[in-house]
Amino acid sequence: MGRKSFLAVGVALLFLLSTCKKPEDIGLDTLPSGDLLYTDFSDTATILSTTIREDTLRADELSRILFGSIRDSAYGLTNSSYFGQILLSSTPNLIADSTQSYGADSLVLSLAYSGWYGDTTVPQNIHVYRLTEDMYVDSSYYSNKTFQTDPQDLAMQNPYAIRPNSEVVIDTDTVSTPQIRIRLMDSLRDSIFARNGQAEFANNDNWKSYFKGIHVTVDQVTGQGGALVYFSPTSPYTRMILYYHEGTESKSYSFTMYGGARLHHTEHDYTGSSVQTQLDNPGIQYDFNYIQPLAGLKTMLSFPNLKHFTDSGSILINKAELVISVASDTTISSITPVPGSILLLAKNSSGTYDFPIDYYERSYGGSYNSTDHTYTFGITRTIQRILTGTITDYGYSLNILGSMIAGNSATIGSGKTGASQMKLRLYYTKLH
């Protein structure tokens, strides 16, 4: 083939490539995953990382009910409580034959376990209060929101053992669904039973005006340990049950805790913890950073010197991976297992966060690798676009996935030094 023909074919090939791909995307699929024939490799890019408090997060109508208290040396104290409506499951008609003797026997709040984290051997003092402030299912509520309550504690006993794997005996029946059962005050039992045949039982609007809901909370644990417990609002065993009798027949009516407004409220106190040291000194690069759910903590990242890779000319990023290692030092780790997945989010010009472009690729990742104790994110397109100036780099945050319905925290290596140091692995080709 002659020189002119060769050049013509080359120009045609370049034209074809340029019409098929955006400039910053060329080369992303030129080499298969795991190929070792990349031109250059680097894992020494500077990463600055800082632990900061998470913003308040939306926490209404979640798929779990959570409450409990837990404390450890790394993350300090976390206290979680629950606000929620309790609704009529049907129109109550408690007494079929008014000529019979009848009366209320007990009122029980039953919550079916769906999980937990922490040490469930530590008993918890559980309190139930009646709301005096309305909740609305069509309103948005955030994790720092609270509602006014009556000061009378409705729970009749304390402390409660947390037994998320144990069967429950109700009267003489053994129920295989683990649940916690909280006996409520007889005065509330009698008040609700007296509503039979009254307007309060006609519909849920009337009922909510009379009984606005409950606040379930716990005392702070005094030492290290404790647990946060999850309950399922959709379980048939999550309910408030009014037990009564008509003549010699025992009966019950179940109120539902699903379908109404509910809110998970969390408070964090980092006093004396490893976290507090970092929050008090945000300008220092520490060996470890922290990610905590329940509107707790996130780790901010930046790549301040990334554009130096193009000082001697443009480069083509074939593959870019951000590798986050879980700290192996148990003295600074949480007492809880690490989360199954974390999120990498990109900060934008308005100071809020978006998914990076790579989120929509299969290589995005973020799942925990239990073999090497890492989370890996594929961010090839993001890094290429930063280097070409297609996007502005405002920084990134690491957050827990499912942050408001699970409690697992992650202590991770920072961008500083050490065996757990986070790395940005770049495989690239120089385009001189």
Steps between C-alpha positions, in 0.01 A plus 500: 500500500636844411566779742199704385268200526629423848439858615151498350409185693640651821304822460184303425552289814550806719190660352298188571617495862426867550145462371427195716632617839535814703868602521517434874360149454748374239710217639265396779429167338819449299640252750313222678467498878815361663723558194856586616609670179412855601773747405536662843376442853485717811353459846676795661251778421447726801167444677390738774234357732306655787231366733203738540150484640231380261214734414155417631336236284140429414375235743123461456308189390814284494486125447617440857411622847819562700579584860773427750818631660860406424840634603860420399837671525519584129155645434380606843128479581212447258140515622212423266128533559178458305198725448200350328125486457298192596191454285176307505538180298122484453195659656499359854186336634630356820184383672264271313261440794468782749301280736818307574753619755799653326814698568851583385785274611825645361653720232825384339736662251651219292800558268635225271880497474658534156864543607738673736859610549708519813485295819151366567602349836474849653139558621338827398256723688222569250250784539179567310338843495178621344529772235326832556605638162356392165702307244414498128581218262534740205758719677878466473680453830876497559718316750524793745121547524315430826133520606339614822392223740312452825752446785321188630707188423261234370743207529420291809830315547878541454757400402431295187721222373580531129443154351482532122539124440271358767150360469233666712241333723166685500270350761551132420586545131858506368545751216801437276527866391744674741342813643516732794176548693456814709209504744339846505330678789155381605371858494564517123350152459179608673481830311528326162252227594250770599507635143300197380191622320625860514598738220873436559455148360302610194803568277872572514462876475296500819733249660813708426340803659454297818821293487772682306768230532791391717865574567712193579839582650766350727734616776861565403731208573739595777809308389640350182262280302127504440311443178278657239205278410303486175130412474281436198198733464343261246509191722160385631669479840585872503185647650325622813262239641205560729412181691153482654230253594132460427342263744741208529644553149842665460523737206742752348514786254822591314592855401748532214829692495524494120351757266526799729772759552818383670841648567837372613680757718872463586740689726879463505735604780870468410636632831822318590501291182759463224258678269482810720876553465466519122191722509687744725803508267368495139825631352707197609541189285454198725585137427133400510162641405146411598172430323192467720134459403189649664601854405829455680828540308638503148851525359583776253759433227690712252775439240684836510792412271321285246557735204877466539465173309454713188800729559696331222203454268154349478437151632231244437357332812445134426388417850469687830415337831458656841581235762379552858647269764328423829728565798642188660576670833216389728576771755359765265230287336132487584358204692263441208567307176592712199219590257445289191523802268604864505438786256736741326319824418626802303461849642358755256527878465198559726654300784262205469589153375437296186588151388822507295462411132655159572212411733308384195777257397531142622855580611385763754511249788486601865432154647713366783764244405541280807814336359720811491273722716452770237240698310593579139342762273555511125520870412668493158263744329507739794882521506522535119252787502686678780825479303341627178322782683156369403389515864614701801624300797329626817584195712326181607340340802491143626168404660332186627251347256157469664616747762169545683391136525820333623760583760830351382795742499834480317839616626718537191859582416549863401690643207802560723720194560499151644387150411138611461576808289236571235634488144407643162623243248551647153576302186563744217660565164701811415383675182814690393 
